[in-house]
Amino acid sequence: MSGFEVIDAVAAAGQFIEQTIAIAKLIHAVRGKVRDAPAEIQQWHDELETLGAIASRIQATAALQTPQIENILLRCSAHS
C-alpha cells in the first residue's frame, strides 16, 4: 500500500465515522420524537377540545354574534 492509499483509507474511515455519528444522532432524535408522540397527540386533542368549548360558548353568547364570527364558526364547523 502506498502512502497515498493509506491517506485515502484514513480519510475514508474518518468520513465513515462522521456519517455513523450523524446517523446515530438522527436515530436518537427520531426515537425521542416517536416516544413523545402520544403525549403530543394528547396535548393537541386537549387543545382542540378547548377550542371546541370556546366555539360553543361564543355561539351561545348573543353579544358575540357578528357576521365575522358567524363566518369563522361556519368554517370551523365545516372542518369537524
DRENPA-3360 file (N, C-alpha, C; in nm, 2 decimals, always signed):
BEGIN
1 = MSGFEVID = +0.09/-0.12/+0.00/+0.00/+0.00/+0.00/+0.09/+0.12/+0.00 ~ +0.06/+0.22/-0.09/+0.14/+0.34/-0.10/+0.10/+0.44/+0.01 ~ +0.17/+0.54/+0.02/+0.14/+0.65/+0.12/+0.01/+0.71/+0.09 ~ -0.02/+0.73/-0.04/-0.15/+0.80/-0.08/-0.27/+0.71/-0.05 ~ -0.25/+0.58/-0.07/-0.36/+0.48/-0.04/-0.39/+0.48/+0.11 ~ -0.29/+0.49/+0.19/-0.31/+0.49/+0.33/-0.38/+0.62/+0.37 ~ -0.34/+0.73/+0.32/-0.41/+0.86/+0.35/-0.55/+0.85/+0.30 ~ -0.58/+0.80/+0.18/-0.71/+0.78/+0.13/-0.80/+0.69/+0.22;
9 = AVAAAGQF = -0.73/+0.58/+0.27/-0.81/+0.49/+0.36/-0.84/+0.56/+0.49 ~ -0.75/+0.63/+0.55/-0.77/+0.71/+0.67/-0.88/+0.81/+0.65 ~ -0.87/+0.88/+0.54/-0.98/+0.99/+0.51/-1.11/+0.92/+0.50 ~ -1.12/+0.81/+0.43/-1.25/+0.74/+0.41/-1.30/+0.69/+0.54 ~ -1.21/+0.64/+0.63/-1.25/+0.59/+0.76/-1.31/+0.71/+0.84 ~ -1.24/+0.82/+0.83/-1.29/+0.94/+0.91/-1.42/+0.98/+0.86 ~ -1.45/+0.98/+0.73/-1.58/+1.02/+0.68/-1.68/+0.92/+0.72 ~ -1.65/+0.79/+0.72/-1.74/+0.69/+0.76/-1.78/+0.71/+0.91;
17 = IEQTIAIA = -1.68/+0.74/+0.99/-1.71/+0.76/+1.13/-1.80/+0.88/+1.15 ~ -1.77/+0.99/+1.08/-1.86/+1.11/+1.08/-2.00/+1.08/+1.05 ~ -2.02/+1.00/+0.94/-2.15/+0.97/+0.89/-2.22/+0.88/+0.99 ~ -2.15/+0.79/+1.05/-2.20/+0.70/+1.15/-2.25/+0.78/+1.27 ~ -2.18/+0.87/+1.32/-2.22/+0.96/+1.43/-2.34/+1.04/+1.39 ~ -2.34/+1.09/+1.27/-2.46/+1.17/+1.23/-2.58/+1.09/+1.22 ~ -2.57/+0.96/+1.17/-2.69/+0.87/+1.17/-2.73/+0.84/+1.31 ~ -2.64/+0.81/+1.40/-2.68/+0.78/+1.54/-2.75/+0.89/+1.60;
25 = KLIHAVRG = -2.71/+1.02/+1.58/-2.78/+1.13/+1.63/-2.92/+1.14/+1.57 ~ -2.93/+1.12/+1.45/-3.06/+1.13/+1.38/-3.15/+1.02/+1.44 ~ -3.10/+0.90/+1.45/-3.19/+0.79/+1.51/-3.23/+0.83/+1.65 ~ -3.14/+0.88/+1.73/-3.17/+0.92/+1.87/-3.28/+1.03/+1.87 ~ -3.27/+1.13/+1.78/-3.37/+1.23/+1.77/-3.51/+1.18/+1.73 ~ -3.51/+1.09/+1.63/-3.63/+1.03/+1.58/-3.70/+0.95/+1.69 ~ -3.62/+0.87/+1.76/-3.67/+0.79/+1.87/-3.73/+0.87/+1.98 ~ -3.67/+0.99/+2.01/-3.73/+1.08/+2.11/-3.86/+1.14/+2.06;
33 = KVRDAPAE = -3.87/+1.17/+1.94/-4.00/+1.22/+1.88/-4.11/+1.12/+1.88 ~ -4.07/+1.00/+1.85/-4.17/+0.89/+1.84/-4.22/+0.85/+1.99 ~ -4.12/+0.85/+2.08/-4.15/+0.82/+2.22/-4.25/+0.93/+2.28 ~ -4.23/+1.06/+2.24/-4.31/+1.16/+2.29/-4.44/+1.19/+2.21 ~ -4.45/+1.12/+2.10/-4.57/+1.14/+2.01/-4.70/+1.12/+2.09 ~ -4.73/+1.02/+2.16/-4.86/+1.00/+2.23/-4.89/+1.12/+2.32 ~ -4.79/+1.17/+2.39/-4.82/+1.29/+2.48/-4.85/+1.41/+2.39 ~ -4.78/+1.43/+2.28/-4.80/+1.54/+2.20/-4.94/+1.54/+2.13;
41 = IQQWHDEL = -4.98/+1.42/+2.09/-5.11/+1.40/+2.03/-5.22/+1.43/+2.13 ~ -5.20/+1.38/+2.25/-5.30/+1.41/+2.36/-5.31/+1.56/+2.39 ~ -5.19/+1.63/+2.38/-5.20/+1.77/+2.40/-5.27/+1.84/+2.29 ~ -5.25/+1.80/+2.17/-5.33/+1.86/+2.05/-5.48/+1.83/+2.07 ~ -5.51/+1.71/+2.12/-5.65/+1.67/+2.14/-5.71/+1.76/+2.24 ~ -5.64/+1.78/+2.35/-5.69/+1.87/+2.46/-5.71/+2.01/+2.41 ~ -5.62/+2.06/+2.33/-5.63/+2.20/+2.28/-5.75/+2.21/+2.18 ~ -5.77/+2.10/+2.10/-5.89/+2.10/+2.01/-6.02/+2.10/+2.10;
49 = ETLGAIAS = -6.02/+2.02/+2.20/-6.14/+2.02/+2.29/-6.17/+2.16/+2.35 ~ -6.06/+2.22/+2.39/-6.07/+2.36/+2.45/-6.13/+2.45/+2.35 ~ -6.07/+2.45/+2.22/-6.12/+2.54/+2.12/-6.27/+2.51/+2.09 ~ -6.31/+2.38/+2.09/-6.45/+2.35/+2.07/-6.54/+2.40/+2.17 ~ -6.49/+2.40/+2.30/-6.57/+2.46/+2.41/-6.58/+2.61/+2.39 ~ -6.47/+2.67/+2.35/-6.48/+2.82/+2.33/-6.57/+2.85/+2.22 ~ -6.57/+2.78/+2.11/-6.66/+2.80/+2.00/-6.81/+2.78/+2.04 ~ -6.83/+2.68/+2.13/-6.97/+2.66/+2.18/-7.02/+2.78/+2.26;
57 = RIQATAAL = -6.93/+2.83/+2.35/-6.96/+2.95/+2.43/-6.99/+3.07/+2.34 ~ -6.91/+3.09/+2.24/-6.93/+3.20/+2.15/-7.06/+3.19/+2.08 ~ -7.10/+3.07/+2.04/-7.23/+3.05/+1.97/-7.34/+3.08/+2.07 ~ -7.32/+3.05/+2.20/-7.43/+3.07/+2.30/-7.44/+3.21/+2.35 ~ -7.34/+3.30/+2.32/-7.34/+3.43/+2.37/-7.39/+3.53/+2.26 ~ -7.51/+3.58/+2.28/-7.57/+3.67/+2.18/-7.49/+3.79/+2.15 ~ -7.42/+3.85/+2.25/-7.35/+3.97/+2.23/-7.23/+3.95/+2.13 ~ -7.19/+3.82/+2.12/-7.07/+3.79/+2.03/-7.12/+3.76/+1.89;
65 = QTPQIENI = -7.24/+3.76/+1.86/-7.29/+3.72/+1.73/-7.27/+3.83/+1.63 ~ -7.17/+3.82/+1.55/-7.15/+3.92/+1.44/-7.13/+3.84/+1.31 ~ -7.15/+3.90/+1.20/-7.13/+3.83/+1.07/-6.99/+3.77/+1.06 ~ -6.88/+3.84/+1.11/-6.75/+3.78/+1.10/-6.74/+3.66/+1.19 ~ -6.79/+3.66/+1.31/-6.79/+3.54/+1.40/-6.87/+3.43/+1.34 ~ -6.98/+3.46/+1.28/-7.06/+3.36/+1.22/-6.98/+3.29/+1.10 ~ -6.91/+3.37/+1.02/-6.83/+3.31/+0.91/-6.72/+3.22/+0.97 ~ -6.65/+3.26/+1.07/-6.55/+3.19/+1.13/-6.60/+3.05/+1.19;
73 = LLRCSAHS = -6.71/+3.06/+1.26/-6.77/+2.94/+1.32/-6.82/+2.84/+1.21 ~ -6.87/+2.90/+1.10/-6.91/+2.81/+0.99/-6.79/+2.74/+0.93 ~ -6.68/+2.81/+0.91/-6.56/+2.75/+0.86/-6.51/+2.64/+0.95 ~ -6.51/+2.67/+1.08/-6.47/+2.57/+1.18/-6.56/+2.45/+1.18 ~ -6.69/+2.47/+1.17/-6.78/+2.36/+1.16/-6.76/+2.27/+1.04 ~ -6.72/+2.33/+0.93/-6.70/+2.26/+0.81/-6.59/+2.16/+0.82 ~ -6.49/+2.19/+0.91/-6.37/+2.10/+0.93/-6.39/+1.99/+1.03 ~ -6.50/+2.00/+1.10/-6.52/+1.90/+1.21/-6.60/+1.78/+1.16;
% end
